[in-house]
Amino acid sequence: MKRGETSHDGEPQLAVSLTLQGPPGSRPVGQPVGVGIEVRNLTTEKVQMVGVIDGSEEGVRYPHYQPSVSRNGVVMAGPPSPEDPLVGPLREMDFRQLDPGEAFDPTLGTNGAAYMPIFTFASFSPTEPGVYAYTLTLSTESDRPEDWLGRFGQQEAEQAAVLRRVAQVPRVTTTSNALEVEVR
């Protein structure tokens, strides 16, 4: 089922879900919180996905993986500002085919995929005690397939094949659960 189709009860269904997991118990002040990420295929068909690649977190290119950390409703950390729009190429090996129900961690590249950690989550260290809410928004809803390509090093010979794979990525924008972490 692709985005825009409806389920048996008439509710719109997403093609993928995005879930954050955290360590059990409270975390100490001054240390980053280890956040696990899962993207799951919710359809009955195989889909193509791309993990976090150069420029995804900053919103320079698709897919967008935009993090947020808040405390008491105040945003404490978010994606870094784009410093350089020159991002590396999107390659065929950066795509991950997901069977129905299959999930993957978009920060752990396998088979040569150049996935990256979410810098905001990896580097943010809460400086005060409290409950922090971590969320992540994934968007694949680009206006043009070319919005996925790199700004340099994109091989012309591979570009057509990459754009065919981009066309197989479901177009969604979804936000993860709010992972609440107590910091002491």
N, C-alpha and C positions, 0 to 999 in steps of 0.2 A: 504494500500500500504506500503510495507516494504522498508527499505533503499535499494537502488540499482534498484528499479523499476523506470519506467519513467512515466511521465504524458502524456497527450494527445499531448503536444507540444514537447515531446522528452527530456525535462529537468528532471534531477534526482530529486526525491522527498524525503524529510526526513519524518520519522515517527512521530517526535515530534518537536515542536518549543519551543524556550526559549526566554522569553521577560522580560526585566527589566522596572520597572516603578519607578518614583521618585516624590517627593513632588513638587507642583507648585511653581514658583517663585525662587528667589535666596536664598541661605543658608548662614548663618553666618560663618566666619572663626572660627576655633577651635572647631567645633561641628561635630559629625558624620552625614552623610546624610542617611536618611531612604530610603532603596532601597527595593522595592517589586519585587518578582520573580514569574514568571508563567511558568509552563511546560504544554504544550497543546498537546493532541493527534491529529495528522493531518490525521490519517488513517480512513478507514471505518470499522475497526475492533477494538475490545477491546484490550488494551495493558496493560502490567504490567510495573510499574515504581517504583523506590525507590528514596526517597528524600535525603537530605544531612544527612549523618550518620557519625559517628565517623571514621575519616580517609579519608573522601571524599575530603575535601578541600585541604588536604596535598598531595593527590595522593597516599596514602598508600594502598587504596583498592577502588574497584568500588562500585557505580558509582563515577566518578570524577566530582566534581563541582569546577572549578578553576577560581577564580576571578582575576581581574586586575583593578587598578585605575591609570589613566595617566593624565598628564597635559602637553600640548604642545608636545605631542608625547613621553614624558619621563614617564616611569613607576614609580609611586609614592608609590604604595602598591601592593602586590601580596600575594599568599598563603603563610602561614607560612611554614618553613622547618619542616619536620617530626621530632618530638622529640622522639617519641616512636612508633615503628611499632606494638605494642600490642594494637589492637583495639578490641572492643567488638563484640559480635556475630551479624550476620544478621539473623533476625527472620522473620517468615511468616507475622507477623503484621507490618513489616516495608515496605511491598509492598503495592502499591496503584494501583488498577485497574482503568483505565481511559476508559470510553466509547468514541466512536467517537466524536471529538470536545470538549470533557471535559478537563478542566484544573485544576491544583492544585498548591499550593505554597509549594515547596519542603523543606521549612524551618519550616513549621507548621505541626507537627505530630498530627494526630487524631487517635482515636481507639487504643491507646497504641504505635503507631509508634514513634521511638526515633529519630526524626529529630532535626537538630541543625541549628542555624543561621549561615550565612556566616560570620565568624569571621573577615575577612579582611574588609568587608563592615561595620560591626557593630562597629569596633574599630578604623578605619581610620578617623582622624580628619584633614581636610585640614588646613595647617598653613599659607597659603598665598592666597590672592584673585586670581581668575582666573576661567577658565572653565575646569572642571574635567570630564573625560570620564570614566564611569564605564562599564565594560563588564564581562561576565561570560561564560565560556565554559563548556559544559556538555559532558562527554564521557561515553558510556556504552560498548565500543569496547574492552572488555577484551579478552586476548588470551585463558584464561581458566575460566570456571565457578567458580572454587575455588578461583579466584582472588577477589571474592565478599565477601568471608567468613571472619569472625573474626579470630584473632590470639589466642584468649582464650575464653573460655566459650561457644563455639559453640557446642550445644547439638547434639550428634550423632543421636538421635531419630528424630530430626527435620531437620538435614542436607539434607537428600534426598529430602524432600518436598521443602526446600529452593532452592536447585539446580534446581528442576523442574520449580519453579517460575522464577529463573534467566534466564532459557532458553526461557521464554516468554517475556522477556524485549527486545524491538527492539535494534539492534546494531547501534548506531549513535554517531557521534561527531558533535556537533553544537555549534555555538557561538551566544550569544544574540545580540540584537541591542546595539549600544553604547549609553548609557544613559548619556547625557551631562547635567551637573549641574553647574550653575554659583555660585561661592562662593565670597561673598563680606566681 
